[in-house]
Amino acid sequence: MNDTILIVEDEPKIARLVADYLSKSGYASDHIDHGNAVMEWLEENQPMLILLDLMLPGTDGLTLCRQIRERFPAIPVIMLTARVEEVDRLLGLELGADDYICKPFSPREVVARVKAVLRRSHGVASVGEDSVAAADRLTLDEDGWRALAGSEDLNLTAVEFQLLKVMMHSPGRIFSRDQLMDHMYRDHRIVSERTVDSHVKKLRRKIADIWPERDIIRSVYGVGYKYQPEE
């Protein structure tokens, strides 16, 4: 497997924009604009990750995702889609996609998602990131159920930790309150949206006690919340 990211996208402007932002973050990329050419390319090349558009000429993205998972299960796949119907999102993930991003999107969001998926999938440090002092990082100790702001333990409850973990694993992704409740309470208990808001408020307060100038858990009016690491 090489250090290239494959962009499968039939809109050249989007492909160039994403490639430029990936390059600025230290990633090399290749571009394919037709679904029929993807599997043949993969027979000769093994990218570290694939950004896969859903709507392609030739073989569509969902079919390709299924084929990639069967033939090359170790390669992470992030799906790009302008179709926001929930069934398409879920189907993409059920077929083995590691994440999805809805158009229109910020290219910075794409880079953040790429870094997050690579960390989860390969356990490698993000390529091209500036060296950041440990004191400036928010990190998770998942085995110990701890979150650290630099070296400071945030002393989160189990629910607060789960809430932060879900959002940090998909930076930039907006989670509805219902989605967060599903992750926070695996026993499917009935709780109100205000309960989620209360947990987010407490989580923000604990982060602000250490980093008062940072706003990394953000509200999206009428939708939900997202984790947005600083650039």
N, C-alpha and C positions, 0 to 999 in steps of 0.2 A: 504493500500500500504506500503511495507517494503522498507528498504534502500539497497536492492540488485539490481544489474544490471545483466540482463540475456544476456549471450553471445550465440547466435545461429550461430554456425560456425562448418563446418565439417572438417576443417583442424586443427588438434590438436596443431600443433606448433603455428599457428596464435592465436588460442584461449588461449593458455598458456601465450603467450607474452602479449596479451591485458589484460588478468586477472592480470598478475604481475604488469603491469603499473597502472591499476586501483587500485590495492591493495596499491601501494606506495602513491597514491593520496587519500587514505582513504576510498575507495569504496569496499564493498563486492561484489562478483559475483558468479553466477551459470552458468553452461555450458550445452548446449544441442547440439548434433551433428547430429540430424536427424529431418527433418521437420515434420514428423508425430507425434512427441512427444511434440510439442510445445503447442498446444491448451489444451491438457490434463494437462500439467504442470501449465498453466495459470489458470486453474480452481481451483487449490489449492494454488497458489502463485500469488502475485501481486507485481512485481518488480517496481522500480522507473523509469526504462528505459530499452529498449531492443535494443541490437546491433544485427541486423538481416542480415545474409548473403543472397545474392540473389540466388546463385546456391547451392541448398541443395539436398541431397537424400530424396526421398519422396516428401512431399509437398514443392513446391518452395517458395522462399522468397516473391515474389509479391503476390501470393495467400495468404500466411500467413499474409502479411501486411493488405490485405483487410479484412481478418477474424478478426485480432486483432482490427482494427478500428471499425468493427461492434459490437464486443463483449466487448472490453475494450478500449473505445475511449480516456480515460484519460492517458493511458500509452504512453509516447513518444517513437518513433521508429527512429533509425538511421540505414540506410541500408548500407551494405558493399557489394561492387561489383567489380569484375574484368572485367565486360562488360562495356566498356566505350561509347557505342553507345548512342547518345543523347536521343533516344526514351526510352531506359531503365531508364535513369536518370529521365526524365520527368514523365514517367509512375509511377515510384516509389513514386515521390512526389505527383502526382495526387491521388494516392491511399491512401495518408494520412501520408507518412513518413515525419518526421520533418526535416531530413537532410539526406545526403548520403555522403559516403567516398569511393573513388576509390582505389582499390589495384593496385600496392603495396602502402602501407601507413606507415607513422611513427606512432608508438604507442603513442607518445606524442601528435600527431595531434588528435588521437582518444580521448584521455583524454580531450584535449582542447574543442573538439566538444561536448563531453558529458557534460562538465561543462556549456557550452554555452546553450545547449538545455534545461538542467535542470533549468538554470536561467530563460529562456523564458517561460518554461512550468509550472514550479512550483513556481517561484518567491522566490527560496531559495538560500542561500549562498552556494558556492561550498564546498563540504565536504573535509576535510583534508587539506585545503589550509593553509599555514602559515599566521599568522596575518600580514597584510601588512598595513603600515601607509597610510592614505588617500593621503598623498603627493606623494606617489608612484603609484597611480592608475589613469588610464584613464577611465573616466566615462561619460555616456550620460544622459542628462536630456531631455528625449524625449518630454515631455509635453512643456518644455520651449525652445526646439530646441537649446540646448547648449551642448557643449562638454567641459569637465573640465580635465585638466592635473593637478592632485592634486586639489588644490583650485583655479587654474588659468583658467579663461575662455579663450578658444582658439579663440573666436570671429570668428566663421566660418560663411560663407555664407550658404544659404539654400542648395545649390547644394553640397558644401563641407560637410555639416552635413549629408546629405543623403548618400553621398559616404562613409563616415566613418561609419555610422550606418549599412549599408549593410555589409561591411567587418567585423565589430566587432561582428555582430550576428552569423557569421560563421568563427571563428578564424581558420587559417590554410588553409581554402578553397581558391583556386585560382579562381579569377574572370577574365574572358576575358574583353576586353574593350567594346565589344558589350553588354555583360551582365550588366556591370556597367552603360552604357548609358541608358539601359532600365529602370534601377532603378532611375537614376538621373533625367531623363526627361520623366515624365509620359504622356506628350502630344505627344510623339513619333516624336519630331522634328528631323530634319536631322543635325547631328553634326559629325565632323571628329574625328578620334581616337586621333589626336593631342589635341583636346579639353579636352578629358579625361586625357591625360598626363599632361596638364597644370593644371587642378584641383588637381591632385595628387601631383604635384610639390609644389603647394601653400599649400596644406594640410600638407605635410612633413615639409615645412619651418616653419609653425606655431607651429608644435609640437617641432621641433628642437630649436625654440627660447626659449622654456622652458626646454626641455630635450635634449640638444645637443648630448649626448652620446648614445641616444637610436635610434634603427632602427626598428620600429614596423610596418611601411607600406613598404612592400618589393616588388620589381620588380621580376617577373619570366620571364626571357628572352624569347621572342617569344610567350608568353602566355598572361600575364596580371599582376595582382597585388593581394596581399593577406595581411591580418592583422595577424601578428605573435607576440602575447604577449610574453614577456620574461618569461623564466622558473624560 
